[in-house]
Amino acid sequence: MRHQEQLKIALVQTSIYWMNPTANMAELEEKLSEIENDNVDLVVLPELFTTGFHPSAAELSEPIGLTTTKWLLQQAKRLDAAIIGSYPVRQDRQIFNRLLFVKPDGTLSHYDKRHLFKMGSEHMTFTPGNFQLIEEWKGWRINPIICYDLRFPLWCRNTNNDYDILLCIGNWPKARISAWQTLLNARGLENLSFSIGVNRIGTDQNGIDYNGFTVAYTPKGELLNVPNEEDEIKIVTLDYNEVQSIREKFPAHLDADHFNLHL
């Protein structure tokens, strides 16, 4: 597929109503209406955007194809853009923190969070995923991961330049926000790719503070936006030539170690 030279991405940094999918989708729909005329190619929502992060989010799980899936499909069609976000999904008596990648033509793919956050007891109610996803959109190859996955470089390794964008959605607490920024930048640098992290803001029911710092880095580690704590939709534009150029001028991938992951 011929790649589009520039990709315009809307990064949704927002607070999340605790365990209230209806309220979250209603507010997000209103916020997304603000970018209807911006001609974005991709919209990215935070992790567990319908519930907030907590093991009890599993109680509000639903099968693929029901309310949240339909809502994502509607937004993709309305904006004529792909949309990404995760929510609790129930399948075969298991519950996953599942990211959907929904395109405006109605096609969708998914990724299940591989590394469950044991310090937050996520593993007590959710099942870990067992596969990676690299989705192509407008010629760009995108590798979506979820929050805690970011701490595991082997899971993100781009040895053969299989992807152009590493995209992490999170509920990453303010107390560890410096790690969020450092890891996002490192993952992009070591993988010769753009690296983007979309995080929530606000305080959840357990008193945990989130301060956003949604951020986009170029393959050279340069910032494309100024991270902050505001409730807003940040729009960044990626240039495919930046990926091509660094891979040609600094082909570190040719010296990468090859390995197989055992899942």
C-alpha positions, 0 to 999 in steps of 0.5 A, spaced: 500 500 500 502 506 498 504 510 504 501 517 505 507 522 506 504 525 512 499 522 518 495 527 522 493 524 529 489 527 534 491 525 541 485 525 546 488 527 553 482 527 558 479 525 564 475 519 565 469 518 569 470 512 574 466 506 572 461 509 567 462 507 560 455 511 558 458 518 561 465 517 558 462 515 551 458 521 551 463 526 553 468 523 548 463 524 543 462 531 544 469 532 545 471 529 538 466 533 535 471 539 535 475 536 530 470 534 525 473 539 520 480 538 522 481 532 517 485 527 522 487 521 519 487 517 526 484 518 533 487 515 539 484 515 546 487 513 553 487 506 556 480 503 559 477 509 556 470 507 558 472 505 566 478 508 568 484 503 570 482 498 576 481 490 576 474 492 578 473 494 570 472 487 568 465 487 571 463 492 566 466 487 560 462 486 554 463 482 548 466 485 541 460 487 537 456 491 542 455 498 545 463 500 545 464 497 539 458 500 535 460 507 538 467 506 536 465 504 529 460 510 529 466 515 531 470 512 525 465 513 520 463 520 523 470 523 523 472 519 517 478 517 521 481 510 524 480 510 532 484 507 537 482 505 544 482 500 549 476 497 554 474 491 558 472 485 553 469 478 555 471 472 550 470 465 552 470 466 559 476 470 559 476 478 560 482 482 556 484 489 556 483 490 549 485 495 544 481 496 538 483 499 531 477 501 528 477 504 521 472 508 517 470 503 513 468 498 518 474 493 519 477 492 525 483 489 529 485 488 536 491 487 541 490 485 548 495 488 553 500 483 554 503 485 560 498 486 566 500 491 572 501 486 578 502 492 582 495 494 581 492 487 581 490 487 574 492 480 573 487 478 578 481 479 573 484 480 566 488 475 562 494 477 558 494 477 551 499 472 547 500 476 540 503 483 537 499 487 532 502 491 527 496 495 523 497 498 517 493 505 516 494 509 509 501 506 508 504 507 515 505 501 520 503 502 527 504 498 533 499 499 539 501 497 546 498 498 552 501 502 558 505 497 562 507 494 556 512 500 555 517 498 560 519 491 556 523 493 550 523 486 547 516 486 546 517 493 543 523 491 539 523 493 531 529 489 529 526 488 522 523 495 521 516 492 521 513 498 524 513 506 523 510 508 529 510 505 536 503 508 540 502 507 547 495 508 550 496 509 558 493 510 565 500 512 567 500 515 574 503 522 575 508 519 581 511 515 575 511 520 569 518 521 568 519 514 567 513 515 562 517 520 558 524 517 558 521 510 556 517 513 550 523 517 548 528 511 549 523 506 545 523 511 539 530 512 539 532 504 539 527 502 534 528 508 529 520 510 529 516 515 532 514 514 539 507 516 541 504 516 548 497 518 550 495 518 557 489 520 561 488 526 566 484 527 573 484 523 579 481 516 580 476 513 585 482 510 589 485 517 589 491 516 584 493 522 580 494 522 573 497 528 569 497 527 562 503 528 559 501 526 552 507 526 548 510 525 541 517 524 539 520 523 532 525 517 531 531 522 533 528 523 540 525 530 538 518 533 541 513 534 536 508 537 542 509 540 548 506 536 554 502 538 559 496 537 564 490 540 560 484 537 558 485 537 551 486 534 544 493 535 541 494 534 534 500 532 531 503 531 524 508 525 522 512 526 516 514 519 513 520 522 510 523 522 517 523 515 518 526 513 511 531 518 512 534 516 519 533 509 517 538 510 511 543 515 514 543 511 521 541 504 520 542 501 527 537 496 525 542 492 521 546 491 527 540 489 532 540 482 535 535 477 533 531 473 537 524 469 538 519 471 543 516 465 547 509 467 549 
